[in-house]
């Protein structure tokens, strides 16, 4: 962070006890702690937990996980529920935290979870947000998911750690 979020003045590094070197605005007389956007990513499992849902969006060919930003006042779990309903028209259960990772291009902390869909039906997917959605067996999902992406990292982590466990 180089500039004050309130006044726009250039920030200067200043030592703050127990915190280290923190950007400081001399105009506002305030420390400016770093911030990042927050988003959720979801490994959505079929009710039998033998498949994972991947989606395509915004005319891109790559398959990815269901994901979205967390709105102000919303918990991570509420964001997951909302995104599933908005994007694929499904309710989810058995939410389990998996891991997080920082996504630099959008300054976003991605928090990944797994959950079980109430149905494999894709009759209610969002026509304006989703181009395609498909259930894949895990081995095929790994081949189809966007290479070198956080989505693939998250899916690989799930398969390595939890695939043999049931909810």
Z-matrix of the N, CA and C atoms (Angstrom, degrees):
N
C 1 1.442
C 2 1.530 1 107.56
N 3 1.341 2 116.01 1 125.10
C 4 1.459 3 120.09 2 -176.01
C 5 1.526 4 113.26 3 -108.99
N 6 1.336 5 116.65 4 -23.55
C 7 1.461 6 120.05 5 -174.39
C 8 1.524 7 111.03 6 -128.71
N 9 1.318 8 115.56 7 149.41
C 10 1.459 9 122.28 8 -179.87
C 11 1.531 10 110.08 9 -64.73
N 12 1.337 11 115.89 10 134.43
C 13 1.461 12 121.00 11 179.48
C 14 1.525 13 111.92 12 -71.71
N 15 1.337 14 117.86 13 -21.06
C 16 1.462 15 121.15 14 -178.67
C 17 1.524 16 112.45 15 -90.01
N 18 1.355 17 116.72 16 -50.70
C 19 1.461 18 119.39 17 -171.79
C 20 1.521 19 114.11 18 -112.56
N 21 1.323 20 117.40 19 -14.33
C 22 1.459 21 120.37 20 178.21
C 23 1.523 22 115.24 21 87.16
N 24 1.338 23 117.92 22 -3.00
C 25 1.471 24 119.77 23 178.38
C 26 1.518 25 110.69 24 -67.50
N 27 1.339 26 114.81 25 152.45
C 28 1.458 27 119.85 26 177.68
C 29 1.524 28 109.67 27 -66.26
N 30 1.319 29 116.09 28 136.56
C 31 1.459 30 121.62 29 -179.13
C 32 1.521 31 110.79 30 -86.98
N 33 1.302 32 115.35 31 149.71
C 34 1.461 33 122.81 32 177.16
C 35 1.526 34 107.83 33 -116.77
N 36 1.327 35 116.74 34 142.01
C 37 1.464 36 119.56 35 176.14
C 38 1.524 37 108.70 36 -73.32
N 39 1.324 38 115.10 37 133.10
C 40 1.458 39 120.86 38 178.75
C 41 1.531 40 107.89 39 -140.95
N 42 1.310 41 116.04 40 139.95
C 43 1.456 42 121.30 41 -179.36
C 44 1.534 43 109.59 42 -74.37
N 45 1.324 44 115.29 43 134.72
C 46 1.457 45 121.86 44 177.42
C 47 1.525 46 106.70 45 -125.68
N 48 1.315 47 115.57 46 126.79
C 49 1.456 48 121.29 47 -176.75
C 50 1.536 49 111.18 48 -50.18
N 51 1.309 50 116.53 49 130.49
C 52 1.459 51 125.66 50 178.52
C 53 1.530 52 113.81 51 69.14
N 54 1.313 53 118.80 52 2.77
C 55 1.467 54 120.91 53 -178.62
C 56 1.525 55 112.70 54 -120.85
N 57 1.323 56 117.78 55 -21.68
C 58 1.461 57 120.66 56 -177.05
C 59 1.511 58 111.40 57 91.18
N 60 1.329 59 115.61 58 -153.54
C 61 1.458 60 122.20 59 -178.34
C 62 1.523 61 109.55 60 -85.84
N 63 1.333 62 115.81 61 117.66
C 64 1.467 63 122.44 62 -174.92
C 65 1.526 64 108.91 63 -124.07
N 66 1.344 65 118.31 64 139.85
C 67 1.469 66 120.18 65 175.01
C 68 1.537 67 110.56 66 -58.90
N 69 1.351 68 115.33 67 136.28
C 70 1.464 69 121.53 68 -175.58
C 71 1.523 70 109.07 69 -131.85
N 72 1.337 71 115.72 70 136.46
C 73 1.461 72 121.30 71 176.49
C 74 1.520 73 108.31 72 -99.21
N 75 1.331 74 116.41 73 116.60
C 76 1.460 75 120.73 74 -179.98
C 77 1.523 76 111.63 75 -72.98
N 78 1.315 77 118.21 76 -24.52
C 79 1.461 78 122.06 77 177.95
C 80 1.537 79 111.20 78 -73.21
N 81 1.321 80 116.49 79 -46.86
C 82 1.469 81 121.46 80 -178.50
C 83 1.529 82 112.65 81 -88.43
N 84 1.332 83 116.27 82 -12.06
C 85 1.472 84 121.83 83 -176.66
C 86 1.527 85 111.29 84 56.97
N 87 1.352 86 115.48 85 45.58
C 88 1.458 87 121.21 86 -178.47
C 89 1.513 88 111.34 87 -139.27
N 90 1.335 89 114.18 88 144.33
C 91 1.455 90 120.01 89 170.65
C 92 1.524 91 107.99 90 -77.00
N 93 1.312 92 115.92 91 144.25
C 94 1.459 93 121.82 92 179.09
C 95 1.526 94 108.00 93 -114.95
N 96 1.316 95 116.26 94 100.30
C 97 1.454 96 120.09 95 -179.81
C 98 1.528 97 109.54 96 -76.82
N 99 1.326 98 116.35 97 144.32
C 100 1.465 99 119.32 98 -178.49
C 101 1.526 100 111.75 99 -62.38
N 102 1.298 101 115.99 100 153.13
C 103 1.457 102 121.69 101 176.96
C 104 1.525 103 108.32 102 -139.42
N 105 1.306 104 115.36 103 159.30
C 106 1.461 105 121.77 104 175.60
C 107 1.524 106 107.71 105 -140.57
N 108 1.314 107 115.41 106 155.02
C 109 1.452 108 120.71 107 171.72
C 110 1.527 109 107.85 108 -68.20
N 111 1.304 110 116.77 109 158.71
C 112 1.461 111 121.24 110 178.10
C 113 1.527 112 108.63 111 -124.48
N 114 1.319 113 114.92 112 133.87
C 115 1.461 114 120.63 113 178.47
C 116 1.521 115 109.10 114 -139.18
N 117 1.321 116 114.73 115 160.24
C 118 1.458 117 120.84 116 176.22
C 119 1.521 118 108.96 117 -114.69
N 120 1.312 119 114.54 118 148.59
C 121 1.456 120 122.81 119 175.34
C 122 1.517 121 105.97 120 -129.44
N 123 1.322 122 117.43 121 145.03
C 124 1.457 123 119.83 122 -171.15
C 125 1.514 124 112.44 123 -132.94
N 126 1.312 125 114.92 124 123.28
C 127 1.458 126 121.07 125 167.55
C 128 1.522 127 104.85 126 -87.92
N 129 1.315 128 115.15 127 99.44
C 130 1.454 129 121.27 128 -175.93
C 131 1.522 130 109.71 129 -92.43
N 132 1.320 131 115.43 130 117.85
C 133 1.455 132 122.44 131 -177.67
C 134 1.522 133 110.47 132 -96.31
N 135 1.316 134 115.42 133 148.03
C 136 1.462 135 120.74 134 173.52
C 137 1.528 136 108.44 135 -66.69
N 138 1.332 137 117.93 136 162.18
C 139 1.461 138 119.72 137 179.85
C 140 1.537 139 113.58 138 -55.26
N 141 1.326 140 117.83 139 -31.75
C 142 1.475 141 120.79 140 177.25
C 143 1.534 142 111.64 141 -84.44
N 144 1.315 143 116.66 142 -4.99
C 145 1.469 144 124.10 143 178.58
C 146 1.533 145 112.28 144 61.08
N 147 1.321 146 116.54 145 30.12
C 148 1.456 147 120.63 146 179.25
C 149 1.532 148 112.34 147 -110.57
N 150 1.352 149 116.34 148 1.40
C 151 1.458 150 121.49 149 179.17
C 152 1.519 151 109.50 150 -143.77
N 153 1.329 152 114.78 151 159.73
C 154 1.461 153 121.44 152 177.40
C 155 1.532 154 108.22 153 -125.57
N 156 1.321 155 116.30 154 143.90
C 157 1.457 156 121.18 155 -179.77
C 158 1.521 157 110.15 156 -89.62
N 159 1.316 158 116.23 157 129.18
C 160 1.464 159 122.35 158 172.63
C 161 1.515 160 107.83 159 -119.82
N 162 1.328 161 115.31 160 149.57
C 163 1.469 162 120.60 161 -177.79
C 164 1.523 163 110.61 162 -128.20
N 165 1.313 164 115.03 163 160.00
C 166 1.465 165 123.23 164 169.45
C 167 1.525 166 106.57 165 -119.72
N 168 1.355 167 115.65 166 139.74
C 169 1.461 168 120.17 167 -179.16
C 170 1.516 169 111.51 168 -136.92
N 171 1.319 170 114.66 169 156.94
C 172 1.462 171 123.67 170 168.13
C 173 1.523 172 113.13 171 53.56
N 174 1.310 173 116.46 172 41.99
C 175 1.461 174 124.69 173 177.44
C 176 1.534 175 113.79 174 59.71
N 177 1.328 176 117.42 175 25.04
C 178 1.463 177 121.03 176 175.94
C 179 1.520 178 108.28 177 -97.29
N 180 1.327 179 116.71 178 145.86
C 181 1.465 180 120.90 179 -175.55
C 182 1.525 181 113.20 180 -80.84
N 183 1.342 182 117.00 181 -21.48
C 184 1.457 183 120.55 182 -175.21
C 185 1.520 184 112.10 183 -74.28
N 186 1.326 185 114.88 184 143.04
C 187 1.453 186 121.01 185 172.09
C 188 1.526 187 108.98 186 -87.35
N 189 1.316 188 115.64 187 142.18
C 190 1.466 189 122.48 188 -179.77
C 191 1.532 190 108.74 189 -138.84
N 192 1.315 191 115.95 190 -179.46
C 193 1.462 192 122.01 191 175.30
C 194 1.525 193 109.94 192 -89.23
N 195 1.304 194 117.10 193 158.42
C 196 1.464 195 121.75 194 170.30
C 197 1.532 196 106.91 195 -62.04
N 198 1.327 197 117.16 196 132.17
C 199 1.469 198 120.65 197 -177.00
C 200 1.524 199 109.40 198 -157.60
N 201 1.324 200 114.92 199 163.47
C 202 1.457 201 119.71 200 176.09
C 203 1.511 202 111.82 201 179.99
N 204 1.312 203 115.28 202 164.39
C 205 1.463 204 121.43 203 -179.45
C 206 1.524 205 111.18 204 -75.11
N 207 1.312 206 114.66 205 150.18
C 208 1.460 207 121.90 206 175.67
C 209 1.528 208 107.31 207 -85.91
N 210 1.319 209 116.55 208 125.53
C 211 1.462 210 120.80 209 178.62
C 212 1.530 211 111.21 210 -78.06
N 213 1.322 212 115.30 211 157.31
C 214 1.462 213 120.54 212 176.82
C 215 1.530 214 109.40 213 -57.62
N 216 1.298 215 117.08 214 137.42
C 217 1.476 216 128.34 215 -179.20
C 218 1.536 217 113.03 216 76.12
N 219 1.319 218 118.11 217 1.00
C 220 1.458 219 122.25 218 -175.82
C 221 1.530 220 109.79 219 -98.03
N 222 1.331 221 117.24 220 139.39
C 223 1.463 222 120.73 221 173.30
C 224 1.532 223 108.74 222 -79.95
N 225 1.326 224 116.26 223 166.55
C 226 1.464 225 120.10 224 177.11
C 227 1.530 226 110.44 225 -60.80
N 228 1.328 227 116.13 226 -42.46
C 229 1.462 228 120.56 227 -179.81
C 230 1.530 229 111.94 228 -64.74
N 231 1.315 230 116.42 229 -39.38
C 232 1.471 231 119.61 230 177.28
C 233 1.522 232 110.79 231 -65.59
N 234 1.323 233 117.13 232 -38.20
C 235 1.467 234 120.64 233 177.60
C 236 1.528 235 110.69 234 -63.25
N 237 1.333 236 116.84 235 -40.87
C 238 1.468 237 120.29 236 177.61
C 239 1.522 238 111.25 237 -60.15
N 240 1.328 239 115.56 238 -48.35
C 241 1.469 240 120.07 239 179.94
C 242 1.532 241 110.68 240 -60.04
N 243 1.336 242 115.91 241 -46.12
C 244 1.468 243 120.35 242 -178.60
C 245 1.527 244 111.42 243 -62.80
N 246 1.334 245 116.65 244 -47.35
C 247 1.467 246 120.32 245 -178.76
C 248 1.527 247 111.51 246 -61.02
N 249 1.322 248 117.51 247 -40.57
C 250 1.472 249 120.29 248 178.63
C 251 1.522 250 111.24 249 -63.75
N 252 1.317 251 115.84 250 -44.14
C 253 1.465 252 118.74 251 178.67
C 254 1.526 253 111.24 252 -65.90
N 255 1.337 254 117.30 253 -44.03
C 256 1.467 255 120.92 254 -178.98
C 257 1.523 256 112.34 255 -65.41
N 258 1.321 257 116.60 256 -45.99
C 259 1.456 258 119.78 257 -171.80
C 260 1.524 259 113.89 258 -85.04
N 261 1.325 260 117.43 259 -43.44
C 262 1.466 261 118.25 260 -174.22
C 263 1.522 262 114.05 261 -123.99
N 264 1.321 263 117.87 262 1.30
C 265 1.459 264 121.39 263 175.93
C 266 1.516 265 114.44 264 66.83
N 267 1.325 266 117.46 265 30.68
C 268 1.460 267 121.65 266 -177.57
C 269 1.514 268 111.15 267 -121.31
N 270 1.328 269 115.56 268 144.99
C 271 1.462 270 122.95 269 169.68
C 272 1.523 271 107.52 270 -85.12
N 273 1.337 272 116.43 271 153.35
C 274 1.461 273 119.74 272 178.38
C 275 1.522 274 110.41 273 -127.83
N 276 1.328 275 114.65 274 154.77
C 277 1.455 276 122.01 275 177.68
C 278 1.528 277 108.53 276 -136.22
N 279 1.305 278 115.87 277 174.62
C 280 1.469 279 122.53 278 173.82
C 281 1.520 280 112.91 279 53.39
N 282 1.309 281 116.33 280 49.36
C 283 1.470 282 120.44 281 -179.64
C 284 1.522 283 109.39 282 -69.53
N 285 1.318 284 115.44 283 132.05
C 286 1.466 285 121.98 284 178.98
C 287 1.537 286 108.93 285 -135.92
N 288 1.321 287 115.15 286 128.49
C 289 1.472 288 120.06 287 176.84
C 290 1.520 289 109.38 288 -68.04
N 291 1.332 290 117.01 289 138.56
C 292 1.466 291 121.31 290 178.23
C 293 1.522 292 111.32 291 -110.21
N 294 1.329 293 117.71 292 -63.31
C 295 1.458 294 121.71 293 -179.31
C 296 1.521 295 109.66 294 -171.95
N 297 1.325 296 115.67 295 173.34
C 298 1.465 297 120.54 296 176.89
C 299 1.517 298 109.35 297 -129.86
N 300 1.328 299 115.01 298 162.49
C 301 1.455 300 121.47 299 176.93
C 302 1.526 301 107.87 300 -156.36
N 303 1.312 302 115.61 301 149.54
C 304 1.457 303 121.40 302 179.02
C 305 1.523 304 109.15 303 -88.72
N 306 1.339 305 116.33 304 134.10
C 307 1.460 306 122.88 305 177.98
C 308 1.525 307 108.01 306 -112.83
N 309 1.317 308 115.44 307 100.96
C 310 1.465 309 121.52 308 -171.12
C 311 1.536 310 115.00 309 -62.49
N 312 1.348 311 119.80 310 -41.27
C 313 1.473 312 117.86 311 -176.05
C 314 1.531 313 114.99 312 -53.31
N 315 1.335 314 117.66 313 -32.40
C 316 1.467 315 119.49 314 179.54
C 317 1.527 316 112.47 315 -116.91
N 318 1.340 317 116.88 316 13.93
C 319 1.467 318 121.83 317 179.80
C 320 1.534 319 109.85 318 50.51
N 321 1.332 320 114.84 319 53.61
C 322 1.463 321 120.50 320 -173.14
C 323 1.518 322 111.85 321 -123.74
N 324 1.308 323 115.85 322 132.96
C 325 1.451 324 121.50 323 169.54
C 326 1.525 325 107.04 324 -88.15
N 327 1.333 326 116.42 325 113.21
C 328 1.461 327 122.20 326 179.44
C 329 1.522 328 108.74 327 -92.83
N 330 1.320 329 116.31 328 123.71
C 331 1.457 330 122.66 329 179.86
C 332 1.525 331 107.51 330 -110.58
N 333 1.336 332 115.94 331 114.69
C 334 1.464 333 119.98 332 -174.61
C 335 1.526 334 111.06 333 -99.96
N 336 1.316 335 114.21 334 138.69
C 337 1.454 336 123.19 335 178.94
C 338 1.520 337 109.05 336 -130.09
N 339 1.317 338 115.25 337 164.38
C 340 1.456 339 121.07 338 167.68
C 341 1.529 340 106.90 339 -116.49
N 342 1.315 341 114.96 340 151.65
C 343 1.467 342 120.25 341 177.22
C 344 1.522 343 108.18 342 -156.82
N 345 1.307 344 114.83 343 165.05
C 346 1.459 345 121.44 344 179.44
C 347 1.525 346 108.38 345 -109.22
N 348 1.322 347 115.81 346 130.93
C 349 1.463 348 121.30 347 178.19
C 350 1.526 349 110.20 348 -77.48
N 351 1.327 350 116.21 349 151.04
C 352 1.458 351 120.46 350 179.33
C 353 1.522 352 112.58 351 -73.83
N 354 1.328 353 117.17 352 -14.96
C 355 1.458 354 122.02 353 -177.00
C 356 1.526 355 108.93 354 -164.80
N 357 1.312 356 117.79 355 159.69
C 358 1.466 357 121.16 356 174.09
C 359 1.529 358 111.34 357 -91.17
N 360 1.316 359 117.45 358 -0.15
C 361 1.461 360 121.12 359 179.86
C 362 1.530 361 110.43 360 -61.29
N 363 1.319 362 114.66 361 135.36
C 364 1.470 363 121.06 362 175.72
C 365 1.528 364 110.17 363 -116.36
N 366 1.313 365 116.23 364 24.93
C 367 1.465 366 121.78 365 -177.23
C 368 1.526 367 112.84 366 -68.29
N 369 1.331 368 117.69 367 -22.10
C 370 1.462 369 120.14 368 -174.64
C 371 1.529 370 114.04 369 -113.23
N 372 1.344 371 117.23 370 27.14
C 373 1.467 372 117.37 371 178.88
C 374 1.522 373 109.83 372 -69.06
N 375 1.314 374 115.39 373 151.89
C 376 1.456 375 122.25 374 -178.08
C 377 1.528 376 109.83 375 -73.01
N 378 1.313 377 116.51 376 118.50
C 379 1.462 378 120.78 377 179.47
C 380 1.527 379 112.11 378 -70.99
N 381 1.316 380 117.88 379 -23.15
C 382 1.472 381 119.66 380 -178.04
C 383 1.520 382 112.58 381 -92.56
N 384 1.335 383 118.43 382 -16.26
C 385 1.459 384 120.06 383 -177.41
C 386 1.530 385 112.92 384 -114.08
N 387 1.303 386 117.69 385 -24.79
C 388 1.456 387 122.36 386 -175.77
C 389 1.525 388 109.45 387 -119.76
N 390 1.336 389 115.80 388 127.07
C 391 1.470 390 120.26 389 176.27
C 392 1.523 391 111.19 390 -84.93
N 393 1.340 392 115.96 391 -37.46
C 394 1.462 393 120.92 392 179.69
C 395 1.523 394 108.80 393 -156.87
N 396 1.314 395 115.29 394 150.41
C 397 1.463 396 122.01 395 175.47
C 398 1.522 397 106.74 396 -142.19
N 399 1.338 398 115.19 397 139.55
C 400 1.459 399 118.55 398 -177.43
C 401 1.524 400 109.92 399 -152.41
N 402 1.332 401 115.19 400 142.34
C 403 1.459 402 121.42 401 174.67
C 404 1.519 403 108.49 402 -85.60
N 405 1.336 404 116.30 403 133.26
C 406 1.463 405 121.59 404 -179.91
C 407 1.527 406 110.45 405 -126.56
N 408 1.345 407 117.49 406 143.70
C 409 1.460 408 118.78 407 165.99
C 410 1.542 409 107.76 408 -63.20
N 411 1.306 410 118.13 409 155.65
C 412 1.461 411 121.49 410 -172.77
C 413 1.527 412 113.82 411 -57.16
N 414 1.330 413 117.49 412 -43.56
C 415 1.464 414 119.16 413 -178.29
C 416 1.529 415 111.64 414 -64.60
N 417 1.324 416 116.65 415 -39.90
C 418 1.460 417 120.30 416 178.26
C 419 1.535 418 110.84 417 -70.66
N 420 1.326 419 117.46 418 -37.40
C 421 1.470 420 121.11 419 178.04
C 422 1.534 421 110.48 420 -59.20
N 423 1.321 422 116.83 421 -40.41
C 424 1.466 423 120.07 422 178.52
C 425 1.525 424 111.92 423 -62.83
N 426 1.312 425 117.02 424 -33.54
C 427 1.474 426 120.26 425 178.00
C 428 1.528 427 111.81 426 -76.06
N 429 1.332 428 116.53 427 -31.73
C 430 1.467 429 120.94 428 -173.24
C 431 1.521 430 114.11 429 -89.50
N 432 1.328 431 118.35 430 -25.18
C 433 1.462 432 121.12 431 -174.23
C 434 1.531 433 110.32 432 -69.84
N 435 1.304 434 116.04 433 151.41
C 436 1.463 435 121.84 434 -176.10
C 437 1.531 436 111.14 435 -53.57
N 438 1.334 437 116.98 436 124.23
C 439 1.469 438 120.20 437 179.81
C 440 1.527 439 111.72 438 -64.20
N 441 1.309 440 116.53 439 150.94
C 442 1.469 441 123.00 440 175.88
C 443 1.523 442 113.00 441 52.37
N 444 1.315 443 116.73 442 39.32
C 445 1.462 444 121.26 443 -178.57
C 446 1.521 445 109.93 444 -119.04
N 447 1.332 446 115.51 445 161.57
C 448 1.459 447 119.16 446 172.73
C 449 1.531 448 110.25 447 -62.72
N 450 1.314 449 117.17 448 -34.62
C 451 1.463 450 120.53 449 178.83
C 452 1.532 451 109.82 450 -58.03
N 453 1.319 452 117.32 451 -44.48
C 454 1.468 453 120.03 452 179.16
C 455 1.526 454 110.91 453 -67.86
N 456 1.329 455 116.98 454 -41.05
C 457 1.465 456 120.53 455 176.77
C 458 1.530 457 110.64 456 -58.22
N 459 1.327 458 116.25 457 -45.59
C 460 1.462 459 120.44 458 179.78
C 461 1.531 460 111.17 459 -63.62
N 462 1.324 461 117.02 460 -45.14
C 463 1.459 462 120.47 461 -179.01
C 464 1.531 463 110.60 462 -63.87
N 465 1.313 464 117.20 463 -42.57
C 466 1.469 465 120.31 464 177.78
C 467 1.534 466 110.36 465 -61.74
N 468 1.315 467 117.26 466 -40.85
C 469 1.468 468 120.60 467 178.38
C 470 1.520 469 111.14 468 -61.50
N 471 1.329 470 116.06 469 -43.27
C 472 1.464 471 119.71 470 178.88
C 473 1.529 472 110.67 471 -61.67
N 474 1.299 473 116.24 472 -49.07
C 475 1.468 474 120.05 473 -177.09
C 476 1.525 475 110.50 474 -61.87
N 477 1.316 476 117.33 475 -42.40
C 478 1.460 477 120.84 476 -179.44
C 479 1.523 478 112.30 477 -66.70
N 480 1.323 479 117.63 478 -37.27
C 481 1.471 480 120.91 479 -171.50
C 482 1.520 481 114.33 480 -97.95
N 483 1.331 482 117.97 481 -37.73
C 484 1.459 483 118.68 482 -166.44
C 485 1.524 484 116.50 483 -126.26
N 486 1.284 485 118.91 484 -6.29
C 487 1.467 486 119.13 485 -173.09
C 488 1.529 487 112.52 486 -55.27
N 489 1.303 488 117.67 487 -35.97
C 490 1.462 489 120.41 488 -177.52
C 491 1.525 490 112.76 489 -80.15
N 492 1.329 491 117.29 490 -13.01
C 493 1.455 492 120.69 491 179.50
C 494 1.516 493 109.77 492 -88.69
N 495 1.286 494 116.72 493 151.73
C 496 1.461 495 119.61 494 173.91
C 497 1.526 496 108.44 495 -111.26
N 498 1.314 497 115.33 496 158.16
C 499 1.459 498 120.36 497 178.22
C 500 1.512 499 105.80 498 -77.37
